[in-house]
Amino acid sequence: MIKYLAGPLIGMVIGYCTNYIAVKMLFLPKEEKYLLGHKLPLTPGAIPKGKSRLAKAAGSVVSETLITGNDISEKLLTEEMEEHIVSSVMDVLKAPVMKTLSDATSEMQATIFRIGVEKMITGKVIGAIKDYDFETLIKVQGMRAIKDKLGGSMLAMFISDDMINGILDNVVDWINGYIDDGAEAAIRPIVSDAIDDVVESSPAALAADAGYSEEQIRDFVRNMYRKAATAGVKKALEKIDIASVVEDKINAMSVDELERVVLEVMKSELNMIVNLGALIGFVLGLLNLFI
């Protein structure tokens, strides 16, 4: 019995050990080994030695095959996902603007933002008023209006163009001085009230006031989402460069981390290879009895 079993058992042990060593040599040794100043062959193991090539290949496979713009767009454009996104956006659009800002940042930051917008709009309005040519308007139109009013009266005989221009110059100076000194105090409360009306309302309500129905708003959101899910995803992937991200991640891993990841994914397959070596060795040992 020992005579007949010895060959298959020895073949099984040899096959098991050979494949076990081969699998271990994928990861071991983890660094180069030297003897008398000469690097030993087969050091480091296959995966540590080819980690950079593995990283580059994995990056290319992920970006060109596993994760493509079309794949992501198809997932994003499913009816369920599209309806979920549109409904979520509509919930945001139905909330007051100030609440949305507070939720996105904080109440203090939202208040600071509101004050900044108020100051900016007030400044723009005052700037537009200052840019308006009041001097020409008042002098030309004022001169014409005064002369029309005076017509052929006796008073017109005693009032010259120079007197009228002098009066109008004083009016222009007064208006410019008022704009410089008092315009902000007069305009800012009006701007503040207008901003309060906006931020205390919701974007959806503002759109409704402008004549847009909720269904039109939903259609607009849906169309914008579809554009973002197609052209937007493609542009985003070009900017992200998934291949480089994957490659950098793998290169940044230590050999131990890489071994753990590979074993988590392929532990059962590697064990199968080792056991298969034992099985093949056993079968060859049996065949050797009959040859």
C-alpha positions in Angstrom: 0.0 0.0 0.0 2.9 2.4 0.9 4.5 1.5 -2.4 1.4 2.6 -4.4 0.5 5.6 -2.3 4.1 7.0 -1.9 4.2 8.4 -5.5 0.9 10.2 -5.5 1.4 11.5 -2.0 4.9 12.8 -2.8 3.5 14.3 -6.1 0.8 16.0 -4.1 3.2 17.5 -1.6 5.5 18.7 -4.3 2.6 20.2 -6.3 1.3 21.9 -3.2 4.6 23.3 -2.1 5.6 24.4 -5.6 2.4 26.4 -6.1 2.5 27.7 -2.5 6.0 29.1 -3.0 4.9 30.5 -6.4 2.0 32.4 -4.8 4.2 33.6 -2.0 6.8 34.8 -4.5 4.2 37.2 -5.9 4.7 39.3 -2.7 7.9 38.0 -1.2 10.6 39.2 -0.8 9.2 42.7 -0.4 12.5 44.4 -1.3 15.7 43.6 -3.1 18.1 41.2 -1.5 21.9 41.3 -1.9 24.6 38.7 -1.4 28.2 39.8 -1.5 27.2 43.0 -3.2 25.2 41.3 -5.9 21.4 41.5 -6.2 19.8 38.1 -5.9 17.5 37.1 -8.7 13.8 37.1 -8.3 14.0 39.8 -5.6 11.9 41.6 -4.9 8.7 39.6 -5.6 6.7 40.0 -8.7 4.1 42.4 -7.3 6.6 44.7 -5.4 8.8 44.8 -8.4 6.1 45.6 -10.9 4.0 47.8 -8.6 4.5 50.9 -10.8 3.5 48.9 -14.0 0.6 47.4 -12.1 -0.6 50.9 -11.0 -0.4 52.3 -14.5 -2.2 49.3 -16.0 -4.9 49.4 -13.3 -5.4 53.2 -13.9 -5.8 52.6 -17.7 -8.2 49.7 -17.2 -10.4 51.7 -14.7 -10.5 54.9 -16.8 -10.9 53.3 -20.3 -13.0 50.2 -19.5 -14.5 50.2 -16.0 -15.4 53.8 -15.5 -16.3 55.7 -18.6 -18.4 58.9 -19.2 -21.1 56.9 -21.0 -21.4 54.4 -18.1 -21.8 57.2 -15.5 -24.2 59.1 -17.7 -26.4 56.0 -18.2 -26.5 55.5 -14.4 -27.3 59.2 -13.8 -30.0 59.3 -16.5 -32.1 56.4 -15.2 -35.7 57.5 -14.5 -35.4 56.8 -10.8 -32.2 58.8 -10.4 -33.5 61.6 -12.6 -36.7 61.9 -10.6 -34.8 61.8 -7.3 -32.5 64.7 -8.4 -35.3 66.8 -9.8 -37.4 66.4 -6.6 -34.4 67.2 -4.4 -33.7 70.4 -6.4 -37.4 71.4 -6.3 -37.3 71.0 -2.5 -34.4 73.4 -2.4 -36.1 75.9 -4.8 -39.3 75.9 -2.6 -37.3 76.8 0.5 -36.7 80.5 1.4 -33.5 81.8 -0.1 -32.1 82.9 3.3 -32.8 79.4 4.8 -31.1 77.7 1.9 -28.0 80.0 2.4 -28.1 79.3 6.2 -28.3 75.5 5.6 -25.4 75.6 3.1 -23.1 77.7 5.3 -24.3 79.1 8.6 -26.8 81.8 9.8 -24.0 84.2 10.4 -22.3 83.7 7.1 -25.7 84.0 5.3 -26.3 87.3 7.1 -22.9 88.6 6.2 -23.6 87.6 2.6 -26.9 89.4 2.6 -25.3 92.6 4.0 -22.6 92.3 1.3 -25.2 92.0 -1.5 -27.1 94.9 0.0 -24.0 97.1 0.0 -23.0 96.0 -3.5 -26.4 96.8 -5.0 -26.6 100.2 -3.2 -23.2 101.0 -4.5 -24.2 100.0 -8.1 -27.3 102.2 -7.9 -25.4 105.2 -6.6 -22.7 104.7 -9.2 -25.3 104.6 -12.0 -26.8 107.8 -10.6 -23.4 109.5 -10.5 -22.7 108.4 -14.1 -25.9 110.0 -15.3 -25.2 113.4 -16.9 -27.4 115.5 -14.7 -25.4 118.7 -15.6 -26.3 118.5 -19.3 -29.9 117.5 -18.6 -30.5 120.3 -16.1 -28.8 123.0 -18.1 -30.2 122.2 -21.5 -33.7 121.1 -20.4 -33.8 123.6 -17.5 -32.9 126.5 -19.8 -35.5 125.5 -22.3 -38.2 125.0 -19.6 -37.5 128.3 -18.0 -37.6 130.2 -21.3 -40.8 128.5 -22.2 -42.4 129.5 -18.9 -41.2 133.0 -19.1 -42.3 133.3 -22.7 -42.7 137.0 -23.7 -43.4 138.2 -20.2 -41.8 141.3 -18.7 -39.8 139.1 -16.4 -37.9 137.6 -19.4 -36.5 141.0 -20.2 -34.7 141.2 -16.8 -33.4 137.5 -16.7 -30.5 136.8 -18.9 -29.1 133.4 -20.0 -26.1 133.9 -17.7 -28.5 134.4 -14.7 -30.3 131.2 -15.6 -27.1 129.3 -16.0 -25.9 130.5 -12.6 -29.1 129.3 -11.0 -28.9 125.9 -12.8 -25.2 125.6 -11.8 -26.2 125.9 -8.2 -28.9 123.3 -8.7 -26.4 120.8 -10.3 -24.0 121.4 -7.4 -26.8 120.8 -4.9 -27.8 117.6 -6.6 -24.2 116.3 -6.8 -23.6 117.2 -3.1 -26.8 115.4 -2.1 -25.8 112.3 -4.1 -22.4 112.3 -2.4 -23.7 112.9 1.1 -27.3 111.6 1.3 -28.0 109.2 -1.5 -26.8 106.1 0.4 -29.0 106.8 3.4 -32.0 107.3 1.1 -31.3 104.3 -1.2 -30.0 101.6 1.1 -33.3 101.1 3.1 -35.1 100.7 -0.2 -32.6 98.1 -1.4 -32.7 96.4 2.0 -36.5 96.0 1.8 -36.3 94.7 -1.7 -33.6 92.1 -0.7 -35.8 91.1 2.3 -38.7 90.4 0.0 -36.4 88.2 -2.2 -34.5 86.2 0.6 -37.7 85.6 2.6 -39.3 84.2 -0.5 -38.3 81.0 -2.4 -36.8 80.8 -5.9 -39.9 78.8 -7.0 -42.2 81.6 -5.7 -40.2 84.3 -7.4 -40.4 82.3 -10.7 -44.2 81.9 -10.2 -44.5 85.6 -9.8 -42.7 86.0 -13.1 -45.3 83.7 -14.7 -43.6 80.3 -14.6 -45.6 77.3 -13.5 -44.1 74.6 -11.2 -44.2 72.1 -14.1 -42.2 74.5 -16.3 -39.6 74.9 -13.4 -39.4 71.1 -13.1 -38.9 70.8 -16.9 -36.1 73.4 -16.7 -34.4 71.6 -13.8 -34.7 68.3 -15.6 -33.2 69.6 -18.8 -30.3 71.2 -17.0 -29.7 68.0 -15.1 -29.7 66.0 -18.4 -27.1 68.4 -19.9 -24.9 68.1 -16.8 -25.2 64.3 -16.8 -24.0 64.1 -20.4 -21.6 66.9 -21.3 -20.9 67.8 -17.7 -19.8 64.3 -16.7 -17.5 64.0 -19.7 -15.8 67.3 -18.9 -15.5 66.4 -15.2 -13.8 63.1 -16.0 -11.3 64.9 -18.3 -10.5 67.2 -15.5 -10.3 64.5 -12.8 -8.1 62.1 -14.9 -9.2 58.9 -13.1 -6.3 56.9 -14.6 -3.8 59.2 -12.8 -5.8 59.1 -9.5 -5.8 55.3 -9.5 -2.2 55.1 -10.5 -1.1 57.5 -7.7 -3.2 55.7 -5.1 -1.6 52.3 -5.9 1.9 53.8 -6.0 1.3 55.4 -2.7 0.4 52.1 -1.1 3.0 50.1 0.8 3.7 46.6 -0.3 1.9 45.3 2.8 -1.2 47.3 1.9 -1.1 46.2 -1.7 -0.8 42.5 -0.5 -3.8 43.0 1.8 -5.9 44.4 -1.0 -5.0 41.7 -3.4 -5.6 38.9 -0.9 -9.0 40.4 0.1 -10.0 40.2 -3.6 -8.3 36.9 -4.7 -7.6 35.0 -1.5 -9.9 32.1 -2.4 -8.6 32.0 -6.0 -4.9 31.9 -4.8 -5.8 29.1 -2.3 -7.5 27.3 -5.2 -4.2 27.5 -7.2 -2.3 26.0 -4.3 -4.8 23.2 -3.8 -4.9 22.6 -7.6 -1.1 22.1 -7.5 -1.6 19.4 -4.9 -4.3 17.8 -6.9 -2.3 17.8 -10.1 0.7 16.4 -8.3 -1.4 13.6 -6.9 -2.9 12.8 -10.3 0.6 12.7 -11.9 1.7 10.4 -9.2 -1.1 8.0 -9.9 -0.4 8.1 -13.6 3.2 7.3 -12.9 2.1 4.0 -11.4 0.6 2.9 -14.8 3.3 4.3 -17.1 
